[in-house]
Amino acid sequence: MGKRLSSSNGAGKKVIDNWNLFTFNLKEKDETLYIFDVKFDGTEGICTIRLNDMNEIERVGLNMKNFKKSLLEYNDPSLISLAERIMYELKTK
């Protein structure tokens, strides 16, 4: 049986803990906003990462097709760690 994310606190940690089930592709980028198409164990979604003027992560959003609502870093702090991992992986590709 597959893993599934829910629109609740801890989704970012679940992705990191099951990194092998997660893929991301940069869809759009400007100076401070990155938009990614993401997939977690077959479920598609969108992840947005906004940087501040010091190039630090300021906002993170995750919206998977099965979510009832989008998650943001203030209702799931583990999304900051997920964003850090995505940005690190993006730089090392």
C-alpha positions in Angstrom: 0.0 0.0 0.0 1.4 3.4 -0.9 2.2 6.4 1.3 -0.2 9.3 1.3 0.1 12.9 2.4 -2.7 14.7 4.1 -3.2 18.4 4.4 -2.1 18.5 8.0 0.9 19.3 10.1 3.8 17.0 9.4 3.5 16.6 5.6 6.9 18.1 5.0 8.5 15.7 7.5 6.7 12.7 5.8 8.1 13.7 2.4 11.7 14.1 3.8 11.4 10.7 5.6 10.2 9.1 2.4 12.4 11.1 0.0 12.7 8.2 -2.5 8.9 8.6 -3.2 9.2 12.3 -4.0 10.1 14.0 -7.2 10.1 17.7 -8.2 10.6 19.7 -11.4 11.1 23.4 -11.5 8.1 24.8 -13.4 8.6 28.6 -13.1 11.1 30.9 -11.4 11.6 34.6 -11.0 14.0 36.5 -8.6 12.3 35.3 -5.4 9.6 32.8 -6.3 10.1 29.1 -7.3 7.2 27.0 -8.4 7.6 23.3 -8.7 5.5 20.4 -10.0 5.8 17.7 -7.4 4.8 14.1 -7.0 4.7 12.0 -3.9 4.1 8.3 -4.4 2.0 9.0 -7.5 0.0 11.9 -6.2 0.7 15.2 -8.1 0.8 18.7 -6.6 2.5 22.1 -6.6 5.1 23.4 -4.2 5.9 27.1 -4.0 9.0 28.6 -2.3 9.5 32.3 -1.8 12.8 33.8 -0.8 13.4 37.1 0.9 16.0 39.8 0.0 18.7 37.9 1.8 18.0 34.7 -0.2 16.4 32.9 2.8 13.2 30.9 2.6 10.4 33.2 3.6 7.2 31.3 2.5 6.5 27.7 1.5 3.3 26.3 0.2 2.3 22.7 -0.7 -0.9 21.7 -2.4 -1.4 18.1 -3.5 -4.4 17.0 -5.5 -5.8 15.0 -2.6 -5.5 17.9 -0.1 -8.6 19.6 1.2 -6.6 22.8 1.7 -3.1 24.1 0.9 -0.5 23.8 3.5 1.7 26.8 4.4 4.8 27.0 6.6 2.8 28.5 9.5 0.5 25.5 9.8 3.2 23.0 8.9 6.6 24.2 10.1 8.2 21.0 8.6 7.6 22.6 5.1 10.6 24.8 5.8 12.9 21.7 6.0 11.3 20.4 2.9 12.0 23.6 1.0 15.6 23.6 2.3 16.0 20.1 0.9 14.4 21.0 -2.5 16.6 24.1 -2.9 19.7 22.1 -1.9 18.9 19.4 -4.4 18.1 22.0 -7.1 21.5 23.6 -6.6 23.3 20.3 -6.8 21.6 19.0 -10.0 
